[in-house]
Structure formats: structure tokens, C-alpha cells
């Protein structure tokens, strides 16, 4: 498998990927059974900005072996991705949360049958400006800061805990189309979509990175990969969900000790696209066959053995 490193440029509306691909010896034939077989055509992917780097890395790696397949990957957010997916406008939808009942109903109405494939695990990461002297927050403190009604009431870190700095709180976070927004509000505030509204919202995680790193007293949240890519300009906060402060990491996300902010990441594949478009089938097969290497190289948290078996079983059902 080839190694891959990428960093997304922080430019409004523009994504720039620099890929350094280096051969690492022979490749197992099973990881590229279809690659380079003359298949061509386009594959449309949209959805979660959290899953975007992983799917884009898979597309770039496939393109190294078969440049005749053009995979376009958007990042409209999980909710926005499902809107176009269930309308039959995309082949694959990236998602940082499971599909919801109303979205599933929209797919049924649109005649879109799909298969859910878990592709990674995530530690939803709370970050603060690196100069802020705060290293751990309880889930109750997170709720105090982010719950509806906190507008105009919780505005200073010393209000959250007298031991915290006397410094104004500035908040940055995902927009309402984001699956990360849905997951965080449910896990922290107890209801999906329940959040204070006086924060800087963006569907582009790089905007959140810029806001938190460049603003004194700032806090934000997004997927673990975006923290890893920007660890030199952000501080990850440990979270105490009742058993002490636990920092986000691949290990704590996989073993469950990170608590309610550990979450699965998915792609949803249109069954019709997989069956009718050889290029979609080739991309999905390549994605899952190479998943351990892609997740590691793209700095995502790999699936454990049980999750890997479930994903492979779901893909086998799609092939069947």
C-alpha cells in the first residue's frame, strides 16, 4: 500500500491537497483487484466535512492506479449530503452520524436504496486557543457553555469554574447541516440540534480552526483528524464524563474510555449506483479493501476487528 500525507489549505471555498505518495514495497493483489482494469467514468460523493479527507484520500489513491475514474468529493455537511443523495444526485454520501428517520424516508420517497458502511471511528475533539489555561472540562461544563439559553449568561470562563481564567469565551462550531453539530448537541446537551446560537458557525472545519487558533479565549469542536492536522496551533481539551479526564486519541476512542464523544463515521452507498456503474463499484471496493491503510495514512482512527468484519459483511451483501 502507498503511504499518503495531506494537509488541506485554509482557503475559503477552496480545498488544496498535496499528496506525497511513496511506494512501500509490493501490494497485495486483493487490495486492488479491479484497479486499472479499464473502468472509467465519474463518481459523485458529498456530505460530511469530517469524513471528507478520508474519502478524498481514497479517491486520490485509486486515481494513482486508474486515472480514468474521476471521483469528486464535496463537503456540504452530513445533512446537506443526505439531501442530494436521497434525491439521486450523488452516488455516495459521507456521514459523521447515522442516517435519521426523516432522511431515510426521503430516500424511500426518492427511490434510493442504500447500504451503510462504517469506515472509521472518531474522537469528536473539543479544542481551545493554545494560550488558554484550561486542560480538562466535564460534560456538565460543556453543557453549561453550549446549551440553549446560555446566550448572554455564560460569557466568561470564570463563570464556568472560578479556577478558570477571567477571560471572555468566544465560540466556534459546525453549522446546523453538519453531522458533527447533530452528534455533539445530542451527546452534550441531550437533544440533537439543541445549542446556543451566539457562536460563529461554519460547515468548513478549517474556518473553525482559524477562529479558535486566532482568538483569545476561544473554543470549538470538530473531528479528531482536524485537530491532528492543526495540533501546532490548537490545544485539545480532555473530557471528564464521570470517570476522570480522558484526552481524545485513537486508543481512547476505540476502547470507549473517551465517553460519549466517541462516534462512528460512515459512507452510504447507493445500491443502484453500485450495481449499474462499474466505476462506483470499483471505488467502493477499493475504499473498503484498502481501509486499514487509508485510515492510518490519512490520520483517521481505524476500525477494530469487530467493526471491520461488520463493514466487510455489509459490502458482501451489497455485492450479492
Buried (B, 14 or more C-beta within 10 A) or exposed (E): BBBBEBEBEBEEEEBEBEBEEEEEEEBEEEBBEBBEEEBEBEBBBBBBBBBBBBBBBBBBBBBBBBEEBEBEBBBBBBBBBBBBBBEBEBBBBBBBBBBBEEBBEBBEEEEBEBBBBBBBBBBBBBBBBEEBEBEBBBBEBBBBBBBEEBEEEBBEBEBBEEEBBEBEBBBBBBBBBBBBBBBBBBBBBEEBEBBBEEBBBBBBBBBBBBBBBEBEBBBBBBBBBBBBBBEEBBBBBBBBBEEEEBBBBBEBBBEEBBBBBBBBBBBBBBEBBBEEBBBBBBBBBBBBBBBEBBBBBBBBBBBEEEBBEBBBEBBEEBEE
